[in-house]
Amino acid sequence: MRFWPNWVKKRMNKKINFADLVNIYKQTKFNAKYTVGSLNISTDELRLCIINIVNNKDESGITLESGEIELGNNVTLHFIPPKLKLGQLHVTFDDYLKNSKNRIKEANSYYILSESYYNKDEHHPQHIINYRMLLRLISLFKESAAYLDETNCELVFLETNVTKIPIIFDAKNVQTLDHEKVNNFIALFAQDTHRDQKLTILANTIKSMCDTKNKDSAFAYLINEIPQLNDSFNKGYNLYVSGFSYDKILDQLRVAKIEEMGKIHKVFSDIQNQILGIPVATLIVATQMKLATDWDGQALINTAVVLGSIFFTAMIMFVMFNQWQTLSAIADELNYKEKQAQTNYKSIYGDIQKTFKSLRARIHTQRVVFITLGFFVIIGSFLTVKFYFFLTPYARHYIFG
């Protein structure tokens, strides 16, 4: 039996800390599964550390598989995660993220075996830098939400309906995160100016983007589409600064569209009765004329009929011209309103442009209808006059001498 000096016994029985475990992890050559590894005891300090850790295997999670713990020897150790109060041990970063608490807050102490990475190392890989930036973004999301349910790892938004967005992402999402764009987005909330309103707009933007997505993939979609999140937020904020809300603008636009459609429709409906009389006043009226063998009573009847047709044609052309002018005035007003929208709501003009296109298309259709009707009126009047001179041959001599 070997007897240890008192100072050695004190070193062997000292309290274990995670830094001691990390010292062992970093010097061990692991197998493919990272469950067993070999270690060369190169220093007496390391030897004493191993003895202390093995003697406290319930806490450290490290047991001696084979070999003598002597200076210069190789020993084989078996590894399982230590007590959580010491720190977290994971094979991969993905394994680390499977712990839901690690997706909302970084663990105080953890070690990734496959990367030989300790979170208190001086240098950090890019995905760890991205991970910490993502946690800052989640903290911002937490401020915009009603609360963060840490038990279920969910952002909860309360309004008309309760919206829950589970914070689910993996190592790939972290690796592909655009660090600079996330940092710039977070910087938008650094100032106190309108901060509460910004958080409200952010909450609405998050809910809108995640509304049609699968619940479990919504958060990953959100962090993968930071440019879209940024654009949608800026649209809402720019409208707020202008004293409006995005929904309010769209509601006003819907009302205006209905009003403009009504005006355009009224241009045609106001004269539809006169339009229905076009066939009667042109072609059908010609059937009332009969052959006049001389400049007699029938000739006078034919003349009265054709003059009435010409008068009606002149009136309908005047009315149609007047309505054309009204349509042009509506088109000018629409162009003016569109220019105003481009200036005042530049950030969302792309979203509302289709409304103006729809109204312009309706105006174009009305103009085509008026041109077509005008063509038929002229043709009808021409045929009526032609029938008149055919049935009243003496009229030519009487009128033209």
Secondary structure, 3 states (H helix, E strand, C coil): CCCCCHHHHHHHCCCCCHHHHHHHHHHCEECCCCCEEEEECCCHHHHHHHHHHHHCHHHHCEEEEECCCCCCCEEEEEECCCCCCCCEEECCHHHHHCCHHHHCCCCCCEEEHHHCEECCCCCCCHHHHHHHHHHHHHHHHHHHCCEEECCCCEEEEECCCEEEEECCCCHHHHHCCCHHHHHHHHHCCCCCCCHHHHHHHHHHHHHHHHCCCCCCCHHHHHHHCHHHHHHHHHHHHHHHHCCCCHHHHHHHHHHHHHHHHHHHHHHHHCCHHHHHCHHHHHHHHHCCCCCCCCCCHHHHHHHHHHHHHHHHHHHHHHHHHHHHHHHHHHHHHHHHHHHHHHHHCHHHHHHHHHHHHHHHHHHHHHHHHHHHHHHHHHHHHHHHHHHHHHHCHHHHHHHHC
